[in-house]
Amino acid sequence: MKERTEVVSELEKERDIGMHPDELIEKLRENVEITDRTYRLETYEDCFVGEEACAWMVEAGVARDIEEAERIGNLLLEAGVFHHVLREHKFENDYLFYRFSSDEDHGRKAESGSGGKVSWSDVFGPAHPGDSGVGLQPRMPDDVMLQTATKVDQIGVEPMDEANVELLDQVHPPAWVNPEPKDRYNMVVIGAGTGGLVTAAAVAGLGGKVAIIEKHLMGGDCLNFGCVPSKALLRAARAAAEVRRAGEFGVHVRGEVEIDFGQVMERVRAVRAQLSHHDSAERFAKELGVDVFLGEARFSGPNTVRVGETELDFAKACIATGAQPAVPSIAGLKEAPYLTSSSLFNLTELPARFGVIGAGPIGAEMAQAFSRLGAQVTLFDIQERILPREDVEAAEIVHRALEEDGVVFRLGADIGRVSSGDESSSICVHLNVGEAGRETCKFDQLLVATGRRPNVTELGLEEAGVEFDERHGVAVDDRLQTTNSDIYAVGDVATRYRFTHAADFMARMVVRNALFFGRQKFDDLLIPWCTYTDPEVAHVGLYPRDLEERGINYRTLTQPFDEVDRAVLEGESEGFVRLHVDDSGAILGATIVGPRAGDLISEITVAMRAGMELDTLADVIHPYPTTASAIRQAGDAYNRTRLTLTVKKLLRRVLSMRR
């Protein structure tokens, strides 16, 4: 959206219209008829007609002709002064309906704004005291660490510096004024993480009346506590590792690598704030036309939900409340000052001794990052290996990489209890070892990364007739419909595939199924994922365990990166591309461990989605040298397996006849 100053500048380029744009807007409002209008049995409130506005601009001398009037109108539209009632059209000299943004109430910041720096407790209250298929989708087993897990309360962001004030002003403005509710909404969305935001934006973009309710932070975990801050931190850690490795390439850095952890975290907060506008309350209200309610939502009936004292009536609703860190029931843990992913990025000082409980994706990523940034890191898990859901050999490669970065592993660990240490800032992990033996490990900070639990409590789901349980979340069918046929659910609250991109595409499915009689199934989706350690591990489709459970015949082809020229040149030759194909060559699943695996997996995902067989991938020309050529080489290897002894003999005869 263009700023008002940009509009002034561009209008001046058009020609001197004889008035300031603010005066133009005021006169336009005075001279076009703003009223309710009906088209094809649909009534649109408080709108004006494009051709009437064009005619007035020409008659008033604002524009020389209709073409110039359309250009001026589109500048005002791009600045957000008004928009088409369905947000589908530019401004045109036609019988199209437009509505001034000032005539809509989608929620807004109070005139006084946030009043400067604010305390998180001013908005949310005190923080938690202890927390400073079918198809080609693989099954997602329960995380062992969650067998007796408990939940933690949502917490805020610290420190309240300029970046975090900017973040808060975007994703939960303290002075936000909720709008007056519409008579009935096409869709009410509860939760403004990725799934909720995509649902709301799609419905609004199609012309529907939609409200979104968020009690915590718009943008959800991805923006605030997950993808965005974690990947910013990983980038800093990778920079430190690259400097330390520079000698391998003949680039010598004299002396120790100095890491300013405070500055690292300042950048993490700044980047997060920079990206927050896209998910902001103001953008969704002003630019997208979504009614934004900040507050706690609770169903009051099958088709009603309350936000404070306000009740919203809906035709359809979508539950997108996400999940939060789950904390295992380890004795003493609740009373200890542990961290979760929700509070980790509040750190401003590097802990000298950093413990991590949980060797899944979050635990592995953060263990490697903090070790590279200079902490002494110990990684605990009850299981005997890290990344237990991934290919065993791939996980072993990541294990070695973390070990080379200095991470100490305590796998198969039996944690008896956790306690605060003798020092005021320390925390102790007490292990059961051997016959009634005990070992104590002392840390300055302890991260608990043992999985996530769906947010289903205190939503009034019983009142709405929606079945759920606190472990697995909201019960949905394959079309993401709950036991209330008017209510759907997306994202972490309704699936074990807890990825931002999964929530995104689930949301698109809900819009089709709920509002447009769609019949799309969740099993139709093909969801890849990636763990962003160095090297990365990415996967799509079925694992061998899934293929064997389903009785599918398959063969596996592995292309090592040490046979890929670009990987060798980059000094990143540890890893492989591994594909599982059926007897016809159709790709059933793939794992990549190595450089930029998360980017490379998309090529295989496209091939699988398009039904391409592996021999077709061998015909795809890749630039040389690239790491993606490993995929083509795997296709070449598959083609060689098809050269049976009989075929080889036949080819030799043909060649001998052509000498």
Secondary structure, DSSP 8 states (H G I E B T S, - for coil): ---HHHHHHHHHHH---SS-HHHHHHHHHHHS--EEEEETTEEEEEEEEHHHHHHHHHHTTSSSSHHHHHHHHHHHHHTTSEEETTS-----SSS-EEEEGGG--S-EE-TTTT-SS--HHHHH----TTB---TT-------GGGTT-EE----------HHHHHHHHHHS-TTEE-----S-EEEEEE--SHHHHHHHHHHHHTT--EEEEESS-TTHHHHHTSHHHHHHHHHHHHHHHHHHHGGGGT----S-----HHHHHHHHHHHHHHHGGGG-HHIIIIIS--EEEES-EEEEETTEEEETTEEEEEEEEEE---EEEEE---BTTTTS-BB-TTTGGG--S--SEEEEE--SHHHHHHHHHHHHTT-EEEEEESSSSSSTTS-HHHHHHHHHHHHHTT-EEEET--EEEEEE-SSTT-EEEEEEETTTEEEEEEESEEEE-S-EEE--TTS-HHHHT--EETTTEE---TTSB-SSTTEEE-GGGT-S---HHHHHHHHHHHHHHHHS-----GGG----EEE-SSSEEEEEE--HHHHHHTT---EEEEEEGGGSHHHHHHT----EEEEEE-TT-BEEEEEEEETTHHHHHHHHHHHHHTT-BHHHHTTS---SS-TTHHHHHHHHHHHHHT--HHHHHHHHHHHHHT-
